[in-house]
Amino acid sequence: MDPVADGHDAAFAPMRRTFDRMREAFHGEMIPTLAVRTDRLGRLGTMTKRHAQDIIEAISADFGSRSPHETLIADLLAVDEAIKHARRHLHHWMKPKEMPTGLKYRPGYNRLIPQPLGVVGVIAPWNYPYQLAILPAAVALAAGNRVMVKPSELTPRTAELMSRIVRESFGEDELAVFPGDASVARVFADLPFDHLFFTGSTAVGRLVAQTAAKNLTPVTLELGGKSPLIVDTSADFARIAPLIALGKLFNAGQTCIAPDYALVPRPRVDEFAAAFGRAVAKLYPTLAGNRDYTSIVDGKHYARLHGLLADAKAHGARVVEINPAAETLDPSARKIAPTLVLGAGDDAAIMREEIFGPLLPLVPYDHLDDAIRYVNGRDRPLALYWFGRNAAHRDRVLHRTLAGGVTVNGCLTHFAQEHQPFGGVGASGSGAYHGEYGFRTFSKEKPVYYQSRLGLLPLLLPPYGRRLDAVLSWFKRGGRR
């Protein structure tokens, strides 16, 4: 892409200027000290807490109605926990790691030295606009990098707020935010970053990877897809239904790791549907004026979800809307009632496309192996969920399926584990972050061998003769006398 030729020079110039300043600053401080990194993380944490209410209000305004508690949990507390975890463990992460050294090369020794990559780019989505911009930026800062962030154009108020509060807390050569539309994102991806981190759809992820490849920029892709939920025959529906409803309806289903469809034992599909309906009624007794129940982000996605329902009906599916107070939902508020879809075949769009909304198809299965085959017959998902009490069935699913991450007897919570990596596999993404795994993603682990004067190297210098023959003979014997 030629940004000037494409008419994007106005967007390109300030980004390129910031990029060049960051690259120059990095060359002047290639391995920031623990104190510098801790200070940057501290400022990021303070910024988040100081502007918490501003962030809540901006995100709610962007969505039309976004649950303040959902923003607090998923955007603010998630970022705060990641920052605290990084500050707590950063000293250990930064240490050179002692690596084994082959007997033939002793008394020399090996070390693995983590080193920042340079300037990292982060392209963030709209569904958790603060968390998915700032959390990867925090880990990249912990690794010692400079960071540029491109927020989503679908949450413009949040993007402008982030741009302003970051300027107040960071120098332009440390962390910078660039709001703008899709054309700005394309120019952003074209910069020769030392690493590019993207969260979003699989389709856009492919385009980002292609653009980055022109600069040989390594890319971490956090994508989505259709994450399955398997309800085992041993499951207690009354107990698990509220957990499944929460996982599906948090942020109105606009979550990349939300369960996209539920595989349910065929004889118990109606029983599960009834349990799910009771759980929804208890969690969300009203919908229209309920601040806990989030709106769909914009008119385009609202219409897309209604289109999925219409298409499912046209393909013979039974659609069950769960509207506990029987309210009339104003289309201008963009709230869609939780909806179960039963009997949708594979030809229905809702079974082929990522839903990203409060719609849950139920897929009946006869035997556990049928459920496993169903999952494995589709793209590898970002998340997989299993509910039940039969440990043998649980392990069978874990060992015979492949997914980015799994929560057993719960939804979404594997994402919150800072001691474990989070990332996709196949069409759901590549690479991982969170905690030390994110630190390693944004670092070059540089192998160093420290040669000793007493090693074998002096014996390998020419002119070759009996000394080398003796050494080679010793090598062939595996170093044994």
N, C-alpha and C positions, 0 to 999 in steps of 0.2 A: 504494500500500500504506500503511495506517495501522498502524504497528507496535504502538501501544498497543491499538487495537481488536482487532488480531489476537492479542493476548496475548503479544507479544514485547517488552514494555517492559523486562523484566529484562535482555535482551540489548541492547536499543537504548540504554538510558541510559548505560552506560559508553562505548559507541562514540560516541554523540553528544557526550558530554563531551569525549572526546579530540579528536574532530573540531573542536569549537568552540575548544579550546585551540590546536590546530594552525592554525586559520584566524586566530585572534588573533595568534599568533606570526608567521605569515606577513605579516600586515599591518604588524607592527613591523619586519620585515626582508624586504622584498619582493624584493630582489636580493642574496642572500648573496654575500660576497666569494669569490674563488678560494680563499683560505686556509680559510674556513669549510667550503666544499664539499670541499676536499681532506682536511680533518680528518675529516669525516663518512665519506668513502670509506675513509680509513685505518682508522677504527674498525671499519667493516664488514669490511674485509679481515683485521684482527687478530682480530676475533671469530670469523671463519670458521676461521682457522688454529688458534686456541687451542682451539676446540671440535671440531676435525675428527674426532677419534675418537668423541666423543659423538654427533656427527651420523651417522657411519657406523653406530654401534650402534643408534641410534634408528630409522633407516630400515630396517635389517635386521630389527629386532624388529617393525616395522609390516608388513613384507612376509612375515614368517615366515622367509625366507632371501633376502637381497639381497646380491649380490656386493659385497664391500668395494671391490674395484677399480673396479667400475662406478660406485659412489657417488663414489669419489675422482676418477674421470675426468669424469663427467657432472655431478655436483653441486658438488664442491669446486673442482676445477681450472677448471671453466667459469666459476664465480663469481670466482675469483681473477684469471683472465685478463681478464675484463670490467672488474674494478676497476682493475687495472694499466693497461689500455688507456685508461680514462676519465681517470685521473690524469695519464697521459702527454700527453693531447690536450686536456684541459679548458680550458687557457689559450686555445688557439686557438678552441675551440668558443664560448667566452664573448665573444669579441671582436665588436663591431659590424661588420657586413659592409658594405663599400662597394658601392653599387649604381649602375648607370648612371643618368645624369640627362639628360633630353631637352634639346636645345639651347635650346629656348624658355624653359626654366626655370633656366638657368645665369645667374649664377655660384652660385645655390643648389645644394644637393646632397642626395642620398638616402643614408640608412643603414638597415640592417635590424638591429634590436636584439633579441637573444634574452632573453626574460624568463620566469621561472618562472610556472607556471599557478596554483599555490597548494597545495591538498591533493589528493594522488593516492591512489586506492584500487587495490589489487592483489588479485585473487582467483586463487589458485593451485590447481593440480591435485595429484593424488597420485603421479603416475608418477615425477617427479623433484621431490620435495616441497621440497627446499632450493633447488635452482637456480631453479626456476620461480616461487618466491616472492621470493628475494633478488636475482636478476639484474635483473628490471625495477625493483625498488626501488632498486638501486644506480644505475641510469641516471636514475631520477626524482630521486634525491638529487643526482646530478651536475648536473642541470638546475636545482637550487636549490629543489626542492619539499619539502614534508613528506609522509610516506607512511604509510598504514595498510594492513596486510596481513591477508587472511583465508585461512589455509591450508586444505587439504582435511581433512574429517572422517575420511577413510579412512586417514590416516596420523597418528593422534592423538598418538603419542609424539613424533614429529618436530615437530608443531605446538606442543606444550607446551614442548619444548626451545627452539624458536625464540622463543617468547614470553618465556621466562626469560632467555635470553642477550641478547636485544634490550633488555630492561629494564635489564640490567647495563651495557650499552654506550651506550645512547641515552636522552635525555630523552623524556618522554611527548609533547612537542610536536615531536619530530623524526621518530621512527620507532616504530611500535607494531604488535603482532601480536595478533590476536583469534581464538583457536581456537574451535571450536564446530561444530554440525551444520548441516544444510541450512537450517534456519530462521534461524540466525545469518547465513548467507550471504545470504539474501533481505533481511534487515534491513540488512546491510552494503551491498548494492547499492542500497538505497533512499536512502542518504545523498547529499546534494548535492555530490558530489566535483567538482573542477575537471577531472578526467580519471579514467576507470575503465579498468583494464587487466585483461582476463580471458583465462585459458588454460583450455581444456577442450573439451567436446564441442560439436558444432554445435547440438544441441537445447537445451542449457543456455545456450549463447551467445545464442540468440534471446531467451530469457527475460531474460537480463541486459541485453541491448540495449533491450528493451521497458521494463524497470524504469528504466534510466538515462534513457530518453527523456523520462520524466515530469519530470525535473529539467533537461532539455536538456544532460545530461552527455555530453561526447564519449567514445567508447568505442573502445579497441583490442581486437579480438577475434583471439586466436590459437587456432584451432580445429584440426580434424583432417580426417578423411575417408579415402578410399581412394587412397593414393599409389601410382602405377604404377611398375613397373620394366620397362624394355624391354631385352631381350637381343638384340643385333643378330646378323645372320648372320655378321658378321666377328669375333665375340667368341671369345676363347680360354677355353673353359669351365674348364679346370684352373686358370687364373690368377684368373678372376673369382669362382669359386664360394666361396672363403673370404671374400672381401669382401662378397658378398651374404649369406652365412650370418651374418657378424658384424652387418651392418646389420639383418637380420631378427631375430636372437636376442639382441642386446644388451638387457638388462633384460627378457629373455624376450618380446621383441616389444612390450612395453608402452611404446611410444614413438610420439608423434604423427606423426613423420616416418619411421617404419619403412616399408619397402616392403610394401604391402598385398597385391599380387598381381604375378606376373611374366609378362610377355608373351614367349613363347619361339617361335622358328621351328618350325613343326609337325614337320618331319622330325627335329628334334633334341630333342624334349621328353624322351624317355627318357634320352638322353645327358646332358642337363642335370640331370635328377633324380638320376642316378648320381653326377655330379660334386658335386652339392650334398650328397648323402649322405656321400661321402668327406670333404668339407670339414667337415661337422658332426662326424663321428667323430674328426677330428684336433683340432678346437677343443674339443670336449666328449666325451672318451672315456668318461666316466661322467656320469650325471645326478643320481641320487638323493642322493648325499653330496657332490656337487661344489659347492663354495662359489662357483665362477665362474658357475654356472647358477642364475638367479634364479627364485624362486617367483612364482606369480600372487598378486596383492595380497590378495584375500579370496575367501571361498567363493562369493559371488555371481558374480564374474567367472570363477572357475574353472568353475562350472556353466554359465555362458553359453558359454564356449569349447567345452565338451563338447557343448553343445546345437547349436552351429554344425556340429561334425563329424557329429553324428547326422543333422542335417537334410541335410547334403551327401550322406551315404550314401543317405539316403532318396530323393534326387533323382538317384541313379545315379552319383555321383562315386566315383572310386577314391582311397582314403585310404592314404598310405604313411607310417607312423610310423618315425622314425629314432631308434633306441634302441641305441647302439653296444654296450653291455655287456649288452643284453637284461635289464635290471633290472625289477623290479616297483616301480612308483612308488606310494608310499603317498599316498592321496588327502588325508590330513591335512596333508601337506607342500605340497600344492597345486603340484606341479611337473607340467608337461605336456611330453611329449617333442616335439622339433621334428617337424613333420608337413607333408608335401606333400599337396595336394588336386588331383587331376587329373580333368578332365572335369566340373567343376561348371558347370551352366548358369546363366544370368542369373537364373533363378527361385529359385536356392538362396540362403539367407540370407547365407551367407559371401561371396557376390558382391555383396550389396546393403549390408551393414552393415560399419562399420569393425571390423577384427578385434581389434586391440590384444592380441595374443598370438602364440605361436610357430607359427602356422599359415600356410602359404604356398600359395595356389592358383596353379597354372600354367595359363595361358591360351594355347593355340597360335594362331599367325597364319601366313598364307601369304605376304603381302607387307607391306612396311613401311607402306604406306598403310593397310592393314587395321589395324595396330597403332595408328596415329595416329588413325584413325576411332574405334577402341574407346575410347581415352583421351578424345577430344573428345565422345563420346556420353554422358559421365558428368559429375558435378559437378567443378568445377575443383579439383585436388588441392593439398594443402599442399606436397608435394614430388614430384619426378619424378626417376627415375634412368635413365641410359642407359649401357650397356656395349658396347663394340666398338672396332674400329680403323679403321672407314671414316668419314673426316671428313665426307664429303658426306652420309652417312646421319645422322650426329650433328647436323649443322647443319639438316637437313631436320626432324628431330624438334624441335630447339630453336625453329625458326622457325614451326612449324605446331601447336604445343601451347602451352597457358597453364597455368602452375603457380606456386605461391608461391615456390619456389626449386628449384634443380637441382644435383645433383652428377653429374658425368660420370666414369664409370669408378671409382665409389666410392659409398658410402652414408653418409648422415647428416652428412658433414663440411662441407657448405655452412652448416650451423647455426653452426659454430664461427668463422666469419669475421667478426671484429669490424669490419672495414672495409666490410662489406656489410650491407644491411638484411635482416632476417628477418621474414617475415610471410606471410599467406595471401592468397587472392584468391577472390572469390565465396563459396561455401559453406564454404571452408576458412579464412576470416577476412578481416579488414580492418585496415589500418594496419600498421606495422612498427616494430621496435626493433633494438637492438644498436648499440653505438658511437655515432657522431654522429647516426645516424638515430633512435636512441632518445632522445638529447638533444633533437632537434628535435620528436619526438613529444610530449615532456613540457614543451615550451616554447611560448610565444607569440612568434613572430617578428614583432616590432612594426615596421612601416614608419614611418619618420620623414623628413619633408622639411624641410630647414633653409633657410628663406626668406632671400634676400639683399636688402639695401637697394637693390641695383643691378638687381634683376630687373624683370620686366614688370608686377608687381602694381600699383605706383603709377600706371601708365599706364591701368589698367582701372577706376580709381575714377570715379564720376560727379561732376559732370555729364558725360554722354557727348557726344562731338562729333567733331571732326576727328582728335583724337589716337587715339580708339578705332577710327575708320574706318581710320586708317593701320596700326594694329596688326592689325586683322582682315584687311586686305589683305595684310599681311606673312605672317600665318598661312596664308592661302589659297595663297600662293606657296611654302609649305613652309619659311619662314624665309630664303628666298634674297633677296638684294638685287635 
